[in-house]
Amino acid sequence: MTVRAVIADDEAHLLDYLAARLAVVWPELRIVGKAANGLDALRMIDEQAPDLAFLDIQMPGLTGVDLAARLAQDGRAPHIVFVTAHNEYAVQAFEHDAADYLLKPVTDERLARTVARLKTALSQQAPALPADALRSLLQQLAPAATPPPPLQWIRAAHGDETRLIAIDEVMYFESQDKYTCVFLQDEECLIRTPLSKLREQLDEARFWQIHRSVIVAARHIAGTHTDFRGRLMVRLKGRSELLTVSRNYVDLFRQM
């Protein structure tokens, strides 16, 4: 029996990479469509009725999860393997009875295990991987999903030019309306990244949030004191302003 598959990924080089690795690991597999987004993948699956679909989760038009849900509603879903760089989507994979869940970059060894599961499922006309086995798979995948390294450089607007600023130059960040202000030793710049998003990219050991609108570089803290209202204030090296520490973050300074 010839097994037919559709592959979908919005990054062309990753689409071609997966097709090439499948050709090595499963040379008998026939790839009948390669889609650059979820809508194209839906059309190809409608037209080709493949046995398998390898779906990137984050795609324009329709995400891989949205596509799987639509196919399931119509009762025409092929065996689905989700392929993504983010293992937090595995919970959604459970809900859509994914045959397997692959983290990028996909290795030949890992892909070979997926192929073995798919061949078994196709021969038995049964789901390739039940939900409890998929949960076990997630536990195996989780340690392999390493977080991105902390932010090292910032592109910021300064007058009419855009500057590239080393993160070590930053003394503190402050949220201001639609922007985040970046305070250096002698100047200020603006970036469009919200403070909440920026916090996720910073090294928590080096940058401390002291207020819902302020994150301070620990290395630039000169000291603290309590003002006449009982508020804890942070003084920075080389800058005159004092920054207020909200009650939620006072514990950061207990040992100072």
N, C-alpha and C positions, 0 to 999 in steps of 0.2 A: 504494500500500500504506500502510495506517495503521500507524504505529509507536507502540507502547505502552510505557510506562515506569512503574516504581515508584521512589519517592524515600524514603530513610530517614535521619532525623537526630533525635537526642533533644532538640535545641533547637528549639522550635516556630517561633521567628522566623526561624531559618536555613532551616528546612524550607520555610516560606512564601516566603522570599527566593529560594531556588533555583527553586522552582516558577514564581515570577513572572518571573525572568530567562529561564528556558527558554521561557516563553510568548512572550517578546519575540524571542529568538534563533531559536526553532524553533516557530513558531505551529502547525504541522501535528501536532506531537507530542501524543499523548494520554496524560495522566498518569492511570493507573488506580488508583493507591494512594499514600497518604502515611503512612509508619509512624514511630512515635516511638521504636521500639527494634528490636533485631535479631530478636526472636521474632515481632513483628508483621510485620516485613518478610518473614520466611520464610513466614509464613502467606499474605500477600498474593501473593507470587511463586508459591506453590503454587496458589492459587485463580485468579490472573489470567494466569499464564504470559506475562509481559511480554517484550518484545524487549530491553529495557534496564533496568538497575538502577543508580541513583545512591546509593551507600552511604557514610554517614559511618563512619569507622573506629572511633572510640571511642563505643560505645553499650552500654547495659545489656542484660542477657539474652544477646545474642550480639553480638560485635564485628563490624564489617564484614568483617574478614578471616576470622573464624570462619564467618560466613554464606557467604562466597564458597567456602570450603573445603567446607562441607556441600553446597552446590549442585553443586559440581564432582563430588563423590563420587556424587551421585545422577544425574549426567549430564543435568541440566536447567538449567544455568547460562545466564542471559541475558548479553548484553554488560554488563560491569560497569565503572563509573567510580567510583573511590574519591574521596571528598571529605573533606578533613581540614585541621586547622590545623597539623599537624606533619609535616614532610617526611621525618622519620626512618622513617616507615612505608612508604616507597616500596619498600624492599627486599622487604617482604612482598607488596607489590603485584605485583612481578615474578613471585613464586612462584605467584600465582593468575591470571596472564595478564590483568591488568586492561587494559581498552581505553584507559584514560587515568587520570590522577591529578591532581586539582585541589586547589590550596591555597586555603583561605579567607583573606580574602573573595574570592569568585569574581567576576571582572570579565566584562563582556559580550564583550570581545575574546577573552579566554582561553576562555570558554565556546563562542564561535563556532568556534574551532579544534577543540574537542572534538566539536562537532556535525558539522563537516565530516568528521572521521575516522570517526565513527559511521555517517554516511550512506554513506560509501564502503564500510565493512565490511559493512553490511547489504545493499547492492546486490551485493556480491561474495560474500556468505555466507562471509566469512573473518574472522579476528581483526582487530580495528581497529588494533592496535598491537603488533607483535612485541616480544619482550623486549629486543632490542638497541636498538630505537627508544625504548622506555620508559626504558632506562638513560640514553640521551642526554637524554630529557626531564628526568630527575632532575637532571642537571648544570645544566640551564637553571633549574630551580626552586630549587636550593640557595641561590644568592645572594639570592633574594627572601624567604627565610625568615629574618626578623630575630628575634633572641632577645628575650625580654621584658626591659624595663628593670630595673636592679637594685632591690632592695627599698628602700623609702623610709620605711615605717612598720611598726611591730610592735604587735600587740594582745597584751598580757601580763597575767597574773593578778597582782594585788598585794593580798594580804589578801582582803577580801570584794568588791573591785571589779576591773573590767577597765580597764586603762590603754592609751591610744594613745601609743606612744613613737616619737619621731623617731629614725631610724637614727643620726643624728649624736650622739645622747646616749649611745649604747651604747659602753662601754669594752671589754668582751669578752663572749663567750659560752662557757659550759662545759656539757658534757653531764653530766647527773646522773640515773642510773637511767632512768626513762621520760620525763623532762623535759629541757629545756634551760634553764639558768639564764642570765638576762640581767643583767649587772652594769653599773650606772650609776655616776655619781660618788659618790652617797651612799646608794644603795639597790640592792635586788635584786628581780627579778621572775621568774616562771616562764612558759614557753611549752611547748606540746606538740609543736612541730615538731622532729623529730630534727635533730641537728647536720649530718648528711650532706645532708639535704634543704635545710636552711637555707643551707649553703655554696653551693648551686647558685643561690640567689637574691641573693647578696651580690656587691658589686663587688670583684673580686680585687685591684684596685690599692689599695683602701682597707681591706680586711679580710684579714688574713694568718692562715692556719692554722699554729699553732706546735706543735701536739700533736694526736693523733687525737681528743682530747676538748676542745680549746680553740681558739677563733678570736679574734684580737685586732684591735681597731681601730688601724691604724697611727698615726693622728694622736694617739692617747693614749699612745703609748710614750715614756717618758722616757729610757730607756737600758737597757743590758744589762751583766751581769757574769758571771763564771764562779765558781761556788761551790767549796768545798774538794774536792768529788767530781769536779770537772771538767765539771759540767753548766752549760750556758748558761741564764741566768735573765733574764727580762724584768721591768723595773720600770715601773709605770704612773704617770702624772701624777695626783696626788691620792688614790692608794690605796696601802695599806701592803703588801699581799700581793705576793709574787714568783711569777711563772709560769714553769714549766719548759719549755724548748724541746727537743723530742725531736730525735734525731740526723737524722731525715729532713728536718727543716726548718731546720737550722742555717745552710744556705747563704743564707737570706733576710737574715741579719745580717752577712754577710761585709764589706759596705761600711760598716757602722756603726762 
